Amino acid sequence: QVQLQESGPGLVKPSRPLSLTCTVSGGSISSSHWWNWVRQSPGKGLEWIGEIYHTGTTNYNPSFKSRVTISVDKSKNEVSLKLNSVTAADTAVYYCAKSSGFLQWYLESWGQGTRVTVSS
Amino acid sequence: DIQMTQSPSSLSASVGDRVTITCRASQGITNYLAWYQQKPGTVPKLLIFAASTLQSGVPSRFSGSGSGTDFTLTISSLQPEDVATYYCQNYLSAPRTFGHGTKVEI
């Protein structure tokens, strides 16, 4: 069974980039799944950030405009998230999640999440 | 972008009650609708996909219905372990938006 583990700094200064990694174990990142990032601000709901296929094809939430980049590293079986110019509003738990299949974009597996605080 | 509107935002019911949560999409998404359960302090868990297909291991008291723009999640007999926030998600097209959630309490 595929497991997802997010990692990254728990504290990021305002205006700096936020970089997180999702390590995939128990399966290949090159399988027929989309790899997603979802976040949840304190006390709030789920917000879909974007997704990537192992070919490098991405889809992003326009709410993040040009601030977000999702990438894959097949050699490390990792997916990365980079969010530029963060503010306090980007304080959240960030989840990595795997879609069910190539044309089935619902999220069947989730990582435990990593908490990120944006503060000086 | 497709907007997902859930109602109610919260509800309180008794053990054994039938609970219904609705989700409306701003445009038709056929049956590309998923429901997730998030218990307090835990990771979201997939309950239902394709509007009505129960994910493996999910109790049969959960059911989903609907197509197009209007969808429903039903808990036929509410149990204490069902206390959670429930989210719907459009996965027909990106951005794969979530509803704002429905908090279920006992």
Contacts between the chains, C-beta under 8 A, distances in Angstrom:
chain1	res1	chain2	res2	distance
A	36	B	96	7.8
A	38	B	44	7.8
A	45	B	85	7.7
A	45	B	87	6.5
A	45	B	98	6.2
A	45	B	99	7.6
A	45	B	100	4.9
A	45	B	101	4.5
A	46	B	36	7.5
A	46	B	38	7.8
A	46	B	44	6.5
A	46	B	87	5.5
A	46	B	89	7.8
A	46	B	98	4.4
A	46	B	101	7.4
A	47	B	98	7.1
A	48	B	89	7.6
A	48	B	95	5.6
A	48	B	96	4.9
A	48	B	97	6.2
A	48	B	98	6.3
A	50	B	94	7.9
A	50	B	95	8.0
A	51	B	94	7.1
A	51	B	96	7.4
A	59	B	94	3.7
A	59	B	95	7.4
A	59	B	96	8.0
A	60	B	94	7.5
A	60	B	95	7.5
A	61	B	94	7.6
A	61	B	95	4.1
A	62	B	1	6.7
A	62	B	95	6.5
A	63	B	95	7.4
A	95	B	43	6.9
A	95	B	44	7.4
A	99	B	91	8.0
A	100	B	49	6.9
A	104	B	49	7.3
A	104	B	91	7.6
A	105	B	32	7.7
A	105	B	91	4.0
A	105	B	96	5.8
A	106	B	34	3.9
A	106	B	46	6.5
A	106	B	49	4.4
A	106	B	89	6.8
A	106	B	91	4.9
A	107	B	34	7.2
A	107	B	36	7.4
A	107	B	44	7.6
A	107	B	46	6.3
A	107	B	89	7.5
A	108	B	46	5.2
A	108	B	49	7.8
A	108	B	55	7.2
A	110	B	43	4.8
A	110	B	44	5.8
A	110	B	45	7.5
A	111	B	43	7.4
A	112	B	43	6.0
A	113	B	43	6.2
